[in-house]
Amino acid sequence: MYWIIYIIAGLGAGIVTGLAGLSASVVITPLLVSVCSWDSYNAVTVALASDVLASLLTSYTYAKNKNIDVKRGLLVGIIALIGTIIGSYSGYLFNKAQPNGLGYIAMLTTVSLGIKFLVKPVNGGLNADDFEKQTVFKTFLAMLCGLLIGWVCGFTGSGGGILMLTVFTMLLGYNLKVAVGTSTLIMTFVAFVGTVSHLSMGAEIQALPMAVVVITCLIGAVVAAKFANKCDIEKLNRVIGFVLLILGIFTVVIKLLS
């Protein structure tokens, strides 16, 4: 049964990464913690490792469709790396005090994200040809937000994707596809640093289960990214919201009954 869960976790994580640029942890961490009884910190480590390749190929797919802002993405990403290292250490200390705390945080995050996309979808925004309309002040604010985003991602292994979407859609005014493409570019670097930080602080991983999750996550991300770039934004919001809401409710119920 656990191997089936590993495959489901990887595919589900890849799908939400490719569709919405969300961290793989919104799927992987709740399933590994609630169903497979993994330690939260170890589960977050696997999720971050899965994020690296999945986000890289997702951002590449969006870049091919001209739905990415590389310049500002890298600026925000560099600052986010600093926050990731700090957040990773904070998460380590928190996990020692509350072993299941990170898992519960990830579950609640999944539910809230699903409701957000269904109730308040991200519509409109700037296209790829409008990148240069951004002011220096807005770019600076986005970089400051990147510090917080990095901390949240390092601490919980999740939340970074939705915070980036918020920054790129509300602060910089990008449409959903450009926001997703740019956020996955940043998540590639943030997830890599987060993975290294978690491993250096003593996270224990099981090589074969981790490989299954990472590979299936990669497959799910590639397929979902191709679908998202061909899908209209309104439909994309509904699909993302429904998937996350159902997944979040399922993992919370399983954890409460276990």
GURO-172918 format. One record per residue (C-alpha): x, y, z; residue number from 1. Coordinates in steps of 0.5 Angstrom, whole numbers, plus 500, padded with zeros to 3 digits. Each point is the difference from the previous one (the first is absolute). Layout:
BEGIN
- X; Y; Z; NUM
...
END
This chain:
BEGIN
- 500; 500; 500; 1
- 506; 505; 502; 2
- 503; 499; 493; 3
- 493; 502; 497; 4
- 500; 506; 504; 5
- 507; 502; 498; 6
- 498; 500; 493; 7
- 493; 504; 501; 8
- 504; 505; 504; 9
- 505; 501; 495; 10
- 495; 500; 494; 11
- 496; 505; 504; 12
- 505; 505; 502; 13
- 503; 500; 493; 14
- 493; 502; 498; 15
- 499; 506; 504; 16
- 507; 502; 499; 17
- 499; 500; 492; 18
- 493; 503; 501; 19
- 501; 505; 505; 20
- 507; 501; 502; 21
- 499; 497; 507; 22
- 505; 497; 504; 23
- 500; 492; 500; 24
- 499; 500; 507; 25
- 493; 502; 500; 26
- 498; 493; 498; 27
- 507; 496; 502; 28
- 500; 502; 507; 29
- 493; 499; 502; 30
- 500; 493; 497; 31
- 506; 497; 503; 32
- 499; 503; 506; 33
- 492; 498; 501; 34
- 500; 493; 496; 35
- 507; 498; 500; 36
- 502; 503; 507; 37
- 506; 503; 498; 38
- 504; 505; 505; 39
- 498; 507; 497; 40
- 507; 503; 499; 41
- 502; 494; 496; 42
- 493; 500; 496; 43
- 502; 508; 499; 44
- 507; 498; 497; 45
- 497; 495; 495; 46
- 495; 505; 498; 47
- 506; 505; 499; 48
- 504; 495; 496; 49
- 494; 499; 496; 50
- 499; 507; 498; 51
- 507; 501; 498; 52
- 499; 496; 493; 53
- 493; 501; 499; 54
- 500; 508; 501; 55
- 506; 500; 495; 56
- 496; 496; 495; 57
- 494; 504; 501; 58
- 503; 507; 500; 59
- 504; 497; 493; 60
- 493; 499; 497; 61
- 497; 506; 502; 62
- 506; 504; 497; 63
- 499; 497; 493; 64
- 493; 502; 500; 65
- 503; 507; 502; 66
- 496; 500; 507; 67
- 506; 502; 505; 68
- 504; 506; 502; 69
- 507; 498; 501; 70
- 503; 506; 502; 71
- 495; 502; 506; 72
- 500; 492; 502; 73
- 507; 500; 501; 74
- 500; 506; 504; 75
- 495; 498; 505; 76
- 503; 493; 500; 77
- 507; 502; 502; 78
- 497; 504; 506; 79
- 495; 494; 501; 80
- 506; 495; 501; 81
- 502; 504; 506; 82
- 493; 499; 503; 83
- 500; 493; 499; 84
- 506; 498; 504; 85
- 498; 504; 506; 86
- 493; 497; 499; 87
- 503; 493; 499; 88
- 504; 500; 507; 89
- 493; 503; 503; 90
- 496; 494; 498; 91
- 505; 496; 503; 92
- 500; 503; 507; 93
- 492; 500; 499; 94
- 500; 493; 498; 95
- 504; 497; 506; 96
- 495; 504; 504; 97
- 493; 498; 496; 98
- 502; 493; 496; 99
- 493; 501; 496; 100
- 500; 507; 500; 101
- 503; 501; 493; 102
- 495; 495; 497; 103
- 494; 503; 503; 104
- 502; 507; 497; 105
- 501; 497; 493; 106
- 493; 497; 501; 107
- 496; 506; 502; 108
- 504; 504; 494; 109
- 498; 495; 495; 110
- 492; 501; 502; 111
- 501; 508; 500; 112
- 503; 500; 493; 113
- 495; 496; 497; 114
- 495; 504; 503; 115
- 504; 506; 498; 116
- 500; 498; 492; 117
- 492; 498; 500; 118
- 498; 507; 504; 119
- 505; 505; 498; 120
- 503; 498; 493; 121
- 506; 503; 497; 122
- 497; 503; 494; 123
- 503; 506; 495; 124
- 507; 503; 501; 125
- 506; 501; 495; 126
- 503; 496; 495; 127
- 507; 498; 498; 128
- 500; 506; 496; 129
- 499; 505; 506; 130
- 506; 498; 504; 131
- 503; 507; 499; 132
- 494; 504; 503; 133
- 503; 498; 507; 134
- 503; 506; 504; 135
- 506; 499; 504; 136
- 496; 501; 507; 137
- 495; 494; 498; 138
- 506; 496; 499; 139
- 504; 502; 506; 140
- 493; 498; 504; 141
- 500; 493; 497; 142
- 507; 499; 502; 143
- 498; 501; 507; 144
- 494; 496; 499; 145
- 505; 495; 498; 146
- 504; 499; 506; 147
- 493; 499; 504; 148
- 498; 495; 495; 149
- 507; 496; 500; 150
- 499; 500; 508; 151
- 493; 497; 499; 152
- 503; 495; 495; 153
- 506; 498; 504; 154
- 495; 499; 507; 155
- 494; 496; 497; 156
- 503; 498; 493; 157
- 493; 503; 498; 158
- 497; 506; 499; 159
- 505; 503; 495; 160
- 497; 499; 494; 161
- 493; 503; 502; 162
- 504; 506; 503; 163
- 504; 501; 494; 164
- 493; 500; 496; 165
- 498; 505; 504; 166
- 506; 505; 499; 167
- 500; 499; 493; 168
- 492; 501; 499; 169
- 499; 505; 505; 170
- 506; 504; 500; 171
- 503; 499; 493; 172
- 493; 499; 497; 173
- 502; 494; 496; 174
- 495; 496; 497; 175
- 500; 493; 503; 176
- 504; 496; 495; 177
- 506; 505; 500; 178
- 499; 500; 508; 179
- 500; 492; 500; 180
- 506; 500; 495; 181
- 504; 505; 504; 182
- 499; 497; 507; 183
- 502; 493; 498; 184
- 507; 503; 497; 185
- 501; 503; 507; 186
- 497; 493; 504; 187
- 506; 496; 496; 188
- 505; 504; 504; 189
- 497; 501; 506; 190
- 498; 492; 500; 191
- 507; 498; 499; 192
- 503; 505; 506; 193
- 494; 497; 504; 194
- 502; 493; 499; 195
- 507; 501; 501; 196
- 499; 504; 507; 197
- 495; 494; 502; 198
- 505; 495; 499; 199
- 506; 503; 503; 200
- 495; 501; 506; 201
- 499; 493; 501; 202
- 494; 498; 496; 203
- 500; 493; 499; 204
- 497; 497; 493; 205
- 498; 493; 497; 206
- 504; 500; 493; 207
- 495; 496; 496; 208
- 494; 503; 502; 209
- 503; 507; 499; 210
- 502; 498; 493; 211
- 493; 497; 499; 212
- 497; 507; 502; 213
- 505; 504; 496; 214
- 499; 497; 494; 215
- 492; 499; 500; 216
- 500; 508; 502; 217
- 504; 501; 494; 218
- 496; 497; 495; 219
- 494; 503; 503; 220
- 503; 507; 500; 221
- 502; 499; 492; 222
- 493; 498; 498; 223
- 496; 505; 505; 224
- 504; 506; 497; 225
- 499; 498; 493; 226
- 493; 500; 501; 227
- 500; 507; 504; 228
- 503; 503; 495; 229
- 494; 498; 495; 230
- 495; 501; 505; 231
- 496; 507; 501; 232
- 501; 503; 506; 233
- 493; 500; 503; 234
- 500; 492; 499; 235
- 507; 500; 503; 236
- 497; 503; 507; 237
- 495; 495; 500; 238
- 504; 494; 499; 239
- 505; 502; 505; 240
- 495; 502; 505; 241
- 496; 494; 500; 242
- 506; 495; 500; 243
- 503; 504; 506; 244
- 494; 500; 504; 245
- 498; 493; 499; 246
- 508; 498; 502; 247
- 500; 504; 506; 248
- 493; 498; 503; 249
- 502; 492; 499; 250
- 507; 501; 503; 251
- 497; 504; 506; 252
- 495; 494; 501; 253
- 505; 495; 500; 254
- 504; 503; 505; 255
- 495; 501; 505; 256
- 497; 493; 499; 257
- 507; 497; 501; 258
END
